[in-house]
Amino acid sequence: MQVSVEAGEGLERKLTVQVPAETVEMEVNNRLNSIKNTVKMDGFRPGKVPLKVVKQKYSGTVLQEVAGELMQSSFREALTQENLNPAGDPVIHAEDLELGKVMEYTATFEVYPEVALSPISDLSIEKIEAVVDGGDVDKMIEVLRKQKMDWVEVDRASADGDRISIDFVGTVDGEKFDGGSANDMPMVLGAGQMIPGFEEKLTGLKASDETTFKVPFPEDYAAKELAGKEAEFAVTVKKVEEPKLPEIDEEFAKAFGVESGDTEQLMSDIKANMDRELDRKLRAILKGNVMDALVAANPLDVPAAVVEQEAETLKKQTEVQTPGSTLTVDAFMDDAKRRVQLGLILAEVAKMSSLNIDADMIKARIEEMAQDYDDPDEFVRYYMGNQELLSGVQTLVMEDKVVDWIVDQASVSAKNSTFDEVMNPQSK
């Protein structure tokens, strides 16, 4: 067998393979001999059909079968001989087959790149540090109180934060419009439920007060026939209510899962949950920073076929998570390319560092994930019994171990932050 390799653009390779004519002929003859005793033909007893006749009738079909098998076996052998690692299926082009002549074909495919890592010690990585303090817990308590908030009717003028109930009729150019009228509609002043300017006109009013005012619809309003037009609203205030937050007492603690009603236990549980969420977010940020540094320091040309396959996977995941999604594969190509690059880089890091994980690490990660669920034991049993889910957790654990190893080797700068800044970066 003769093999030659041509390098195409980027990672493309063209492999040309020639299989000797005698090899093909020997395989064809062996196959014909093996079927001779089972062939049935008119005029001959079973098993007595001459080989010459069998060849005349079946040699073309057998040649095609033999050629297909020889292509598969010789392709694998050629890859090993030339030390090639193909990415995706090859495109095969075979020359016309003819018994007694060399069988030649070409296989065009992409290969995985060789990953030569830049020194890990040269990486610069930022590590965010933060803790949950008493003020953070107090803020969370206030959030929980608002979740259990009641509304109490009051006999005073309305103010921001109050809830009022109103009847209203809206007109544009003297004509009513769809959605422009309602009865007993509740709204929280300052919440931005209505078009800009509407709620501001209703502050300082008591129950039974009536008012009429004009406000314009925004230029980008969804209903195009109303966009930019001025509307007049006639409003009657039916009720004014103010928020009443619950006391932090036994009943409040029980409402958030503390069966004993112990408020100190509630505080402790809240802080533990916040600590756990903060730790996860800090780990995720650090992991993202490590990944960014790795990709920047190790630019890789990756196989287009693998990137497209990864993009298809991301698209399908999005369609499951967001039914009705109309995003095309192209929308996922950048993310897919980065994921493929990172996969190759992380695999090389794991190889050079001789990192390994074991079953205890995987189970510990699953138990950590289970803390967010009502029945942690059932969650653990479900994951431990599902090989696909286990494989996903195994990947996460290995990635975390790689990240920890890189952080130990790289140049890391700490940056102090707060719980709020870490968990709600958009509010900074």
C-alpha positions as CSV (number, residue, x, y, z in Angstrom):
1,M,0.0,0.0,0.0
2,Q,1.3,3.4,-1.0
3,V,0.3,6.5,1.0
4,S,0.9,10.2,0.4
5,V,-0.4,13.3,2.3
6,E,-0.9,16.8,1.1
7,A,-1.6,19.7,3.4
8,G,-4.5,21.9,2.3
9,E,-5.6,25.2,3.8
10,G,-5.5,25.4,7.6
11,L,-6.1,22.0,9.1
12,E,-7.2,20.3,5.9
13,R,-5.3,17.2,4.7
14,K,-5.6,15.2,1.6
15,L,-4.6,11.5,1.9
16,T,-4.0,9.5,-1.3
17,V,-4.0,5.7,-0.9
18,Q,-3.1,3.1,-3.5
19,V,-3.9,-0.5,-2.8
20,P,-2.0,-3.0,-5.0
21,A,-4.0,-4.7,-7.8
22,E,-2.9,-8.2,-6.5
23,T,-4.3,-7.4,-3.0
24,V,-7.7,-6.4,-4.5
25,E,-7.7,-9.4,-6.8
26,M,-6.8,-11.8,-4.1
27,E,-9.6,-10.5,-1.9
28,V,-12.1,-10.7,-4.7
29,N,-11.1,-14.3,-5.5
30,N,-11.3,-15.3,-1.9
31,R,-14.8,-13.9,-1.7
32,L,-16.0,-15.5,-4.9
33,N,-14.6,-18.9,-3.8
34,S,-16.5,-18.5,-0.5
35,I,-19.8,-18.0,-2.2
36,K,-19.3,-20.5,-5.0
37,N,-20.8,-23.4,-2.9
38,T,-23.9,-21.5,-2.0
39,V,-24.7,-19.8,-5.3
40,K,-27.9,-21.1,-7.1
41,M,-28.1,-20.8,-10.9
42,D,-30.4,-22.3,-13.4
43,G,-28.8,-25.4,-15.1
44,F,-26.5,-26.2,-12.3
45,R,-26.9,-28.3,-9.2
46,P,-26.4,-26.4,-5.8
47,G,-22.7,-26.1,-5.1
48,K,-21.7,-27.2,-8.6
49,V,-21.6,-23.8,-10.3
50,P,-18.1,-23.4,-12.0
51,L,-16.0,-20.6,-10.6
52,K,-15.7,-19.1,-14.0
53,V,-19.5,-18.7,-14.2
54,V,-19.6,-17.3,-10.7
55,K,-17.0,-14.7,-11.6
56,Q,-18.8,-13.7,-14.8
57,K,-22.0,-13.0,-12.8
58,Y,-20.8,-11.7,-9.4
59,S,-17.3,-10.3,-9.9
60,G,-18.6,-6.7,-10.3
61,T,-20.7,-6.8,-7.2
62,V,-18.0,-8.5,-5.1
63,L,-15.4,-6.0,-6.4
64,Q,-17.5,-3.1,-5.0
65,E,-17.9,-4.9,-1.7
66,V,-14.2,-5.7,-1.4
67,A,-13.3,-2.1,-2.4
68,G,-15.5,-0.6,0.3
69,E,-14.0,-2.9,3.0
70,L,-10.4,-2.3,1.8
71,M,-11.0,1.5,1.8
72,Q,-12.1,1.3,5.5
73,S,-9.2,-0.9,6.6
74,S,-6.5,0.9,4.5
75,F,-7.7,4.3,5.6
76,R,-7.3,3.4,9.3
77,E,-3.9,1.9,8.5
78,A,-2.8,5.0,6.6
79,L,-3.9,7.3,9.5
80,T,-1.8,5.3,11.9
81,Q,1.1,5.2,9.4
82,E,1.0,9.0,8.9
83,N,0.2,9.8,12.5
84,L,-3.0,11.8,11.6
85,N,-5.9,12.5,13.9
86,P,-8.9,13.3,11.8
87,A,-11.7,15.6,13.0
88,G,-15.0,14.6,11.4
89,D,-15.8,12.2,8.6
90,P,-13.6,12.2,5.5
91,V,-14.8,13.0,2.0
92,I,-13.8,10.0,-0.1
93,H,-13.2,10.2,-3.9
94,A,-12.3,6.9,-5.5
95,E,-10.9,6.4,-9.0
96,D,-12.8,4.0,-11.3
97,L,-12.5,0.4,-10.1
98,E,-11.2,-2.2,-12.5
99,L,-10.1,-5.7,-11.5
100,G,-6.4,-6.2,-12.2
101,K,-5.6,-2.5,-11.7
102,V,-4.4,-0.5,-8.6
103,M,-7.3,0.7,-6.4
104,E,-6.7,4.4,-5.7
105,Y,-8.7,6.8,-3.7
106,T,-8.3,10.2,-1.9
107,A,-9.7,11.1,1.5
108,T,-10.0,14.8,2.4
109,F,-10.5,15.8,6.0
110,E,-9.5,18.1,8.8
111,V,-7.2,17.2,11.6
112,Y,-7.0,18.3,15.2
113,P,-4.3,20.8,15.8
114,E,-1.3,20.1,17.9
115,V,-1.6,22.1,21.1
116,A,1.7,23.6,22.3
117,L,0.7,25.4,25.5
118,S,2.3,28.7,26.5
119,P,3.9,28.6,30.0
120,I,1.1,28.5,32.6
121,S,3.3,30.7,34.9
122,D,3.0,33.5,32.4
123,L,-0.7,33.8,32.8
124,S,-2.1,36.8,34.7
125,I,-5.5,36.0,36.4
126,E,-7.7,38.2,38.5
127,K,-9.4,36.6,41.5
128,I,-12.4,38.3,43.1
129,E,-12.7,37.9,46.8
130,A,-15.8,38.7,48.9
131,V,-17.6,37.6,52.1
132,V,-21.2,37.7,53.3
133,D,-21.4,40.1,56.2
134,G,-24.2,41.1,58.6
135,G,-25.4,43.9,56.4
136,D,-25.8,41.5,53.4
137,V,-28.0,39.2,55.6
138,D,-30.1,42.1,56.7
139,K,-30.7,43.1,53.1
140,M,-31.7,39.6,52.3
141,I,-34.1,39.5,55.2
142,E,-35.7,42.7,53.8
143,V,-36.1,41.0,50.4
144,L,-37.8,38.1,52.1
145,R,-40.1,40.4,54.1
146,K,-41.2,42.1,50.9
147,Q,-42.1,38.7,49.5
148,K,-44.5,38.2,52.4
149,M,-45.7,41.8,52.3
150,D,-49.4,42.7,52.9
151,W,-51.3,45.8,51.8
152,V,-53.3,47.8,54.3
153,E,-55.9,50.4,53.2
154,V,-55.2,53.9,54.4
155,D,-57.2,57.2,54.5
156,R,-54.5,59.6,53.1
157,A,-53.1,60.9,49.9
158,S,-51.1,58.4,47.8
159,A,-47.3,58.4,47.6
160,D,-44.6,56.4,45.8
161,G,-44.6,52.8,46.9
162,D,-48.3,52.8,47.7
163,R,-50.7,50.5,45.8
164,I,-53.8,52.2,44.4
165,S,-56.9,50.8,42.7
166,I,-58.3,52.9,39.9
167,D,-61.0,53.1,37.3
168,F,-59.8,54.9,34.1
169,V,-60.9,55.7,30.6
170,G,-58.3,56.7,28.0
171,T,-59.0,58.5,24.7
172,V,-56.9,59.6,21.7
173,D,-58.4,62.5,19.6
174,G,-61.6,62.0,21.6
175,E,-61.9,58.3,20.7
176,K,-61.5,55.3,23.1
177,F,-58.8,52.8,22.1
178,D,-58.1,49.1,22.8
179,G,-56.7,48.5,26.3
180,G,-57.3,52.1,27.3
181,S,-59.9,51.5,29.9
182,A,-60.1,49.4,33.1
183,N,-62.0,49.1,36.4
184,D,-60.5,48.4,39.8
185,M,-57.0,48.0,38.4
186,P,-54.4,47.8,41.1
187,M,-51.0,49.5,40.5
188,V,-48.0,50.2,42.6
189,L,-46.9,53.8,42.3
190,G,-43.3,54.1,41.1
191,A,-43.2,50.5,39.7
192,G,-43.4,51.7,36.1
193,Q,-46.4,49.6,35.1
194,M,-47.9,52.3,32.9
195,I,-46.6,54.6,30.2
196,P,-44.1,57.3,31.4
197,G,-45.9,60.2,33.2
198,F,-49.1,58.2,34.0
199,E,-48.2,57.2,37.6
200,E,-46.7,60.6,38.5
201,K,-50.2,62.1,37.9
202,L,-51.7,59.9,40.5
203,T,-49.5,60.7,43.5
204,G,-51.1,62.9,46.2
205,L,-54.7,61.6,45.5
206,K,-57.1,60.0,48.0
207,A,-59.8,57.4,47.6
208,S,-62.8,58.9,45.6
209,D,-60.6,61.6,44.1
210,E,-61.1,62.1,40.3
211,T,-58.6,63.6,37.9
212,T,-58.1,64.1,34.2
213,F,-54.7,64.5,32.6
214,K,-52.8,64.1,29.3
215,V,-49.7,62.0,28.6
216,P,-48.0,61.0,25.4
217,F,-47.4,57.5,24.3
218,P,-43.6,56.8,23.7
219,E,-42.5,57.0,20.1
220,D,-41.4,53.3,20.2
221,Y,-44.7,52.1,21.8
222,A,-45.6,48.6,20.7
223,A,-49.1,49.5,19.4
224,K,-47.9,51.5,16.3
225,E,-51.3,53.3,15.9
226,L,-50.7,54.9,19.4
227,A,-47.0,55.5,19.2
228,G,-46.1,59.2,19.8
229,K,-49.7,60.3,20.2
230,E,-51.1,62.2,23.2
231,A,-53.8,60.4,25.2
232,E,-56.2,61.9,27.8
233,F,-57.1,59.8,30.8
234,A,-60.1,60.2,33.2
235,V,-59.2,58.5,36.4
236,T,-61.1,57.7,39.6
237,V,-59.1,56.5,42.7
238,K,-61.0,53.7,44.4
239,K,-58.5,52.8,47.1
240,V,-55.1,53.7,48.6
241,E,-53.0,51.0,50.4
242,E,-49.7,51.1,52.0
243,P,-47.2,48.2,52.3
244,K,-47.0,46.4,55.6
245,L,-43.9,44.2,56.1
246,P,-44.2,41.1,58.4
247,E,-42.4,41.0,61.7
248,I,-39.4,38.7,61.9
249,D,-41.0,36.2,64.3
250,E,-41.9,32.5,64.6
251,E,-44.5,32.6,61.9
252,F,-42.1,34.4,59.5
253,A,-39.4,31.7,60.2
254,K,-41.8,28.9,59.6
255,A,-42.9,30.5,56.3
256,F,-39.3,30.0,55.1
257,G,-38.9,26.4,56.1
258,V,-37.7,26.6,59.7
259,E,-40.1,24.2,61.3
260,S,-39.1,25.2,64.8
261,G,-39.8,28.8,64.1
262,D,-36.4,29.8,65.6
263,T,-35.5,33.2,64.0
264,E,-31.8,32.6,64.9
265,Q,-31.9,29.4,62.9
266,L,-33.5,31.3,60.0
267,M,-30.7,33.8,60.0
268,S,-28.1,31.0,60.1
269,D,-29.8,29.2,57.2
270,I,-30.0,32.4,55.2
271,K,-26.3,33.1,55.7
272,A,-25.4,29.6,54.8
273,N,-27.3,29.8,51.6
274,M,-25.8,33.2,50.8
275,D,-22.3,31.8,51.5
276,R,-22.9,28.9,49.2
277,E,-24.3,31.1,46.4
278,L,-21.4,33.5,46.8
279,D,-18.8,30.7,46.7
280,R,-20.4,29.3,43.5
281,K,-20.4,32.7,41.8
282,L,-16.8,33.5,42.8
283,R,-15.7,30.1,41.5
284,A,-17.6,30.7,38.2
285,I,-16.0,34.2,37.8
286,L,-12.5,32.8,38.5
287,K,-13.1,29.9,36.1
288,G,-14.2,32.4,33.4
289,N,-11.1,34.5,34.0
290,V,-8.9,31.4,33.7
291,M,-10.6,30.3,30.5
292,D,-10.2,33.8,29.0
293,A,-6.5,33.8,29.9
294,L,-6.0,30.3,28.4
295,V,-7.7,31.2,25.1
296,A,-5.8,34.5,24.8
297,A,-2.5,32.9,25.5
298,N,-3.1,29.8,23.3
299,P,-4.7,30.9,20.0
300,L,-5.8,27.7,18.1
301,D,-7.0,27.0,14.6
302,V,-9.8,24.5,15.2
303,P,-11.5,22.1,12.8
304,A,-14.5,23.8,11.1
305,A,-16.5,20.5,11.1
306,V,-16.1,20.1,14.9
307,V,-17.1,23.8,15.5
308,E,-20.2,23.3,13.3
309,Q,-21.1,20.2,15.2
310,E,-20.7,22.0,18.5
311,A,-22.9,24.9,17.2
312,E,-25.6,22.4,16.3
313,T,-25.5,21.0,19.8
314,L,-25.8,24.5,21.3
315,K,-28.7,25.3,19.0
316,K,-30.6,22.2,20.1
317,Q,-30.0,22.9,23.8
318,T,-31.4,26.4,23.2
319,E,-34.4,25.0,21.5
320,V,-35.1,22.7,24.4
321,Q,-34.6,25.5,27.0
322,T,-36.4,28.2,24.9
323,P,-39.1,26.5,22.8
324,G,-39.9,28.6,19.7
325,S,-36.3,29.9,19.4
326,T,-35.6,31.0,15.8
327,L,-31.8,31.4,16.1
328,T,-29.8,29.8,13.3
329,V,-26.6,27.8,13.7
330,D,-24.6,30.8,12.7
331,A,-25.7,32.6,15.9
332,F,-23.8,29.9,17.9
333,M,-20.6,29.7,15.9
334,D,-18.5,32.0,18.0
335,D,-19.4,30.3,21.3
336,A,-18.9,26.9,19.6
337,K,-15.4,27.8,18.4
338,R,-14.4,29.0,21.9
339,R,-15.8,25.8,23.4
340,V,-13.8,23.6,21.0
341,Q,-10.7,25.7,21.6
342,L,-11.1,25.4,25.4
343,G,-11.8,21.7,25.2
344,L,-8.5,21.0,23.4
345,I,-6.5,23.4,25.6
346,L,-8.0,21.9,28.9
347,A,-7.3,18.4,27.7
348,E,-3.7,19.3,27.1
349,V,-3.4,20.9,30.5
350,A,-4.9,17.9,32.2
351,K,-2.4,15.7,30.2
352,M,0.7,17.7,31.1
353,S,-0.3,18.1,34.7
354,S,-1.2,14.4,35.1
355,L,-4.5,15.4,36.9
356,N,-6.9,12.7,37.7
357,I,-10.3,12.6,39.4
358,D,-12.0,9.8,41.3
359,A,-15.6,8.7,42.2
360,D,-15.5,10.4,45.6
361,M,-14.8,13.8,43.9
362,I,-17.7,13.3,41.5
363,K,-20.1,12.2,44.3
364,A,-19.0,15.2,46.5
365,R,-19.9,17.6,43.6
366,I,-23.3,16.0,43.2
367,E,-24.0,16.2,46.9
368,E,-23.0,19.9,46.7
369,M,-25.5,20.5,43.8
370,A,-28.2,18.6,45.7
371,Q,-28.2,21.2,48.5
372,D,-30.5,23.4,46.4
373,Y,-33.2,20.7,46.3
374,D,-36.0,19.7,48.7
375,D,-34.9,16.1,48.7
376,P,-31.0,16.0,48.4
377,D,-30.8,12.3,48.8
378,E,-33.2,11.6,45.9
379,F,-31.2,14.1,43.8
380,V,-28.0,12.2,44.5
381,R,-29.5,8.8,43.7
382,Y,-30.9,10.1,40.4
383,Y,-27.6,11.5,39.3
384,M,-25.6,8.5,40.4
385,G,-27.9,6.3,38.4
386,N,-27.7,8.2,35.2
387,Q,-24.5,7.7,33.2
388,E,-25.1,10.7,30.9
389,L,-25.5,13.1,33.9
390,L,-22.5,11.5,35.6
391,S,-20.4,12.2,32.6
392,G,-21.4,15.8,32.6
393,V,-20.5,16.1,36.3
394,Q,-17.2,14.3,35.6
395,T,-16.4,17.0,33.0
396,L,-17.2,19.8,35.5
397,V,-15.0,18.2,38.2
398,M,-12.1,17.8,35.9
399,E,-12.5,21.4,34.7
400,D,-12.5,22.7,38.3
401,K,-9.4,20.7,39.1
402,V,-7.6,22.1,36.0
403,V,-8.7,25.6,37.1
404,D,-7.3,25.1,40.6
405,W,-4.0,23.7,39.2
406,I,-3.7,26.7,36.9
407,V,-4.4,29.2,39.7
408,D,-1.6,27.6,41.7
409,Q,0.9,28.0,38.8
410,A,-0.2,31.4,37.4
411,S,0.3,34.9,38.5
412,V,-2.9,35.7,40.5
413,S,-4.0,39.2,41.6
414,A,-6.7,39.5,44.3
415,K,-9.5,42.1,44.0
416,N,-11.7,42.8,46.9
417,S,-15.5,43.1,46.3
418,T,-18.8,42.9,48.1
419,F,-21.6,40.4,48.0
420,D,-23.8,42.8,46.2
421,E,-21.3,43.6,43.5
422,V,-20.5,39.9,42.9
423,M,-24.1,38.7,42.8
424,N,-25.6,41.8,41.0
425,P,-22.9,43.1,38.8
426,Q,-25.4,45.0,36.6
427,S,-26.3,47.2,39.7
428,K,-22.7,48.4,40.2
